[in-house]
Structures are given as structure tokens and as C-alpha cells.
Amino acid sequence: MAPSPRADHRAIGQALAATHGPGELREVLALVDDPGEGARRRPAALAVIGRGDDLEPVLLTSGDEAWRPATAGDGSFSALVATWRRLGVAAVPDLRAGTVCGRFRLVWEAPTLAADVARAVDVPVARAVDVSERQVSTDHANLSIAVDGVLVKLLSRLVVDPATALLVRHHLAAVGFEAVPPLLGSVSVTVDGREVLVAVASQELHGAQEGWGWVRRRAENHLRGAEDLEASRSVATALGALLGRFHAAMATPSSVLSAPVRDASETDRARLVEQAEATLAAACRQVPGAPGDLLRAHAGRLRPWLSRLGGPPRSTPMIHGHGDLHVGQVLWVDDAPVLTDLDGDVPDVAQPSAMAPPARDLAALLRSLDHVGWLAAQRRPEVSAASVTRWIRSVRAACRRSYLDTLASCGWGGLLDERLIAPFEVAQLSHELRYATRHLPAWLPVAEAALRAAIDDGGPPEGS
């Protein structure tokens, strides 16, 4: 007989110790799905492990003998969503609503059917045909599973409170920005007096194409002569316009954010430099092999770029941006881009607070276009570096021009401090190398190629 998730905390703790190493079992939420009359129930549980100040959520399932970490397809994510929807219904987006179970808070912000949500915001969604589970994430720091038209994102490390993490999503809803998947719900937990976000549910978008593959195919098709450059430039133009509309929406006052724009203070600018230099220093220590050697050899040339984030004093608008933007954070639905991953993830590159200059997002997006080009080159070694460079420069120029034109057309032409784009790109270079080292070593050659190209050019192209 399978153990009860409500009682067997000891067995759960032992299972987590065996699979996740040392850590303290802090909280457990029982999850029991009801798949229908006569069907066998498989108990599941959502646990939170503590390691010092760090908290990590783990979804577990129970077989006939023992608990083990859940995997897509074993029904545990369906149990999570079923429990979530049943207990967490809230009439309006409000983190004070929902249901508290122990120290867990479950909020379901859309009690209507998924199709009703889709019609309300005019976004195509997956139809609910079964309760199959599949892993869909390209985010290597978190786990995302699709369950019956719902995309569940389980955060890997809990560091932000729900109000902060979901602030951008609620603000965008308030100002009518629709190029994001509808937010359906959140799960949070209170540990040691602080409430942190555990999981977020969004509407899965029907027929959505993942962003890295979408843009990479444009690059590869052009480089092998199967597609003209205009197809790639069209995609880059759409990306720039999406970011421009997003930043304009984030600068628009709402009931959630009454003062969404402020000027950077001297403290803000000093912190931007401090954070960027700390990331560069950490990358120099941590990145192995040839990429690390290249970074360490040229760190002295990169540091002066980072200092530009701090001065001289000037008026620099700051907003709540995306914070971790790249082409993979954009889904393509019927050739239209949709922005994703707006749930409080923060990178370790120049992120001193919840607000930052819009140039940070634009720089990260432009840098990711460089990475697409060098990824395509890696997959097609017969293509010359000169051809790759021409593709990169062309799509970067199209993206940047579209972004600026869109901001101006939305009445926010003065929002961007263009002098910060190149310094933020340099900061992003070291962040990408460090991220690849810690989460995705196979990406290191691509990040190294982008770094080498920037060094050979004397830095990111400030005028493109």
C-alpha cells in the first residue's frame, strides 16, 4: 500500500536525502488527484528542502514501496494542477486570495475554463484533450511541464516573494498588454517568516514554437542559401517591436504600478557597476578551459566598458524590465512573438534591484542574436565567419531600429539611454560564460565564439 503524503514526512525526507543530498525537509503539501471513478490514485507531494538560506521545491510521487522525485508522465504534475485548481480559486488577481494549506498558499487566478481565458485576451491556447504531461522547458535553471493546456513552472531556487515575482505579470494585465501567456495561478510557501514563490501556472499556447530554434532556423536557412536575409531581418524586427511594446507598457502607470518610471540615482549607477564587475570576477574564477583563458586574458579590456554603467551623472530612466531576456524567452505563435518567463527570475548580471535601465533588456536581446549566429556557425562549419558576422550585424541593426521606432510610436522615445547598451552587452558576455559553466557546459563554445568576436571588434558595436 502506498504511503500517505499527509503522514509519512520521514519517508519523504529520506527519499530526498538519497536523491538531493543533505538538506532539511521544511514543508510538505499533500497532492491527491482524482482521475475518475475506479481509477487508481497515486499519492504525490510538493516538498521544500532547506539548505541554509536557500530553499528548493521538489515534486514527489509514491510508488508501491517508496517516494521518489516526480517525472513528466507519472501523474504528479496533474495532481499538482488538480489540487491547485480545486483549492486556489480567486475571483480576481490578488495574492491575498486563494487557499492556505499549512504554510503553502495556492492561488488560481482564472476560475473559468482555459478557452474562456484565451477568448478574453485573444491568444490561441492548447485544447484540453487529455492529462498527458511533457517537459517543455528550455530554461535550464527551472523545470516547466505542460499538463492539459496548463504550463507549470517549478522554480529551482526560491529567492523572491510572490508579490515581487508576479508584479510584472499583474501590471501588464492592468495596462492591457496581451503578448504574454495568460497567468493562471501561483503557489507560494512561508518559511522562517518570509513568503517565497514556488510555482507558477500559465496558459500553454497552441502551436507555439520555441524561440532559439525559430531564430536559429532563419540563420541556418540564410547561411546555406535557402532563404534571403530579409526573412531573418523580419524576425529581428518583430523581436525589437515586441520589446519596445513591452517597455512602453512597463512605463505606463497602472493600478499595480502607479509610478513605473524613475531616474537612476548615483547609488543605482554605482551598484550597476559593482554587480557587473562582480559577475566578471566570478566568471574569471569559474569558467574553465579555453573560454576561461580567453576571458581572463582580456578582462582588463572589458572592465573599462563596465565602468561606463556608472557615469558621468545623467538622466537615465529605469523601469521594471524582463531581467533575463534572450530569444529563447520568446515563443512564436502563428509567426507572432509572445514574451515569456516573467515570473521573477533574476540573472546575476547588473541587477541591483527590481528596476533597471531598459538598455539592459535590449543589450541582452542583441547579445542573444550574436549567440544565434555563432550557434548556426557551429552547426554549419562550412560557412565562413565573415558570412556569420554579416548576418549578425544585419539582424542586430533591424532589431535595434525596430525597438527604437516602436518606443517612439508609443510615446516613449526618451525611455532608452543608448549609451548603456554596449556596457550592458559586455556585462552579459561574462554572465553568459558563467551561466554556461554552471548550467549548460555544451553552450560554452558558442559563448566563447561571441566573446572572441567582441574582443576582435574592440567591443560590442555601439552604433548598430
HELIX and SHEET records of a PDB file:
HELIX    1   1 HIS A    9  HIS A   20  1                                  12    
HELIX    2   2 SER A   76  LEU A   87  1                                  12    
HELIX    3   3 ALA A  114  VAL A  121  1                                   8    
HELIX    4   4 PRO A  162  ALA A  165  1                                   4    
HELIX    5   5 LEU A  167  VAL A  175  1                                   9    
HELIX    6   6 GLY A  211  LEU A  223  1                                  13    
HELIX    7   7 LEU A  229  MET A  250  1                                  22    
HELIX    8   8 GLU A  266  GLN A  286  1                                  21    
HELIX    9   9 GLY A  289  SER A  307  1                                  19    
HELIX   10  10 ARG A  308  GLY A  310  5                                   3    
HELIX   11  11 VAL A  327  GLN A  329  5                                   3    
HELIX   12  12 ALA A  359  ARG A  379  1                                  21    
HELIX   13  13 ALA A  385  SER A  409  1                                  25    
HELIX   14  14 GLU A  418  LEU A  420  5                                   3    
HELIX   15  15 ILE A  421  HIS A  439  1                                  19    
HELIX   16  16 PRO A  441  TRP A  443  5                                   3    
HELIX   17  17 LEU A  444  ASP A  456  1                                  13    
SHEET    1   A 4 GLU A  24  LEU A  31  0                                        
SHEET    2   A 4 ALA A  44  ARG A  51 -1                                        
SHEET    3   A 4 ASP A  54  SER A  62 -1                                        
SHEET    4   A 4 TRP A  67  PRO A  69 -1                                        
SHEET    1   B 7 THR A  99  CYS A 101  0                                        
SHEET    2   B 7 PHE A 104  TRP A 108 -1                                        
SHEET    3   B 7 LEU A 183  VAL A 191 -1                                        
SHEET    4   B 7 ARG A 194  GLN A 203 -1                                        
SHEET    5   B 7 VAL A 150  LEU A 154 -1                                        
SHEET    6   B 7 LEU A 143  VAL A 147 -1                                        
SHEET    7   B 7 GLU A 133  GLN A 135 -1                                        
SHEET    1   C 2 ARG A 262  ASP A 263  0                                        
SHEET    2   C 2 PRO A 317  MET A 318 -1                                        
SHEET    1   D 2 VAL A 330  VAL A 333  0                                        
SHEET    2   D 2 ALA A 336  LEU A 339 -1                                        
END                                                                             
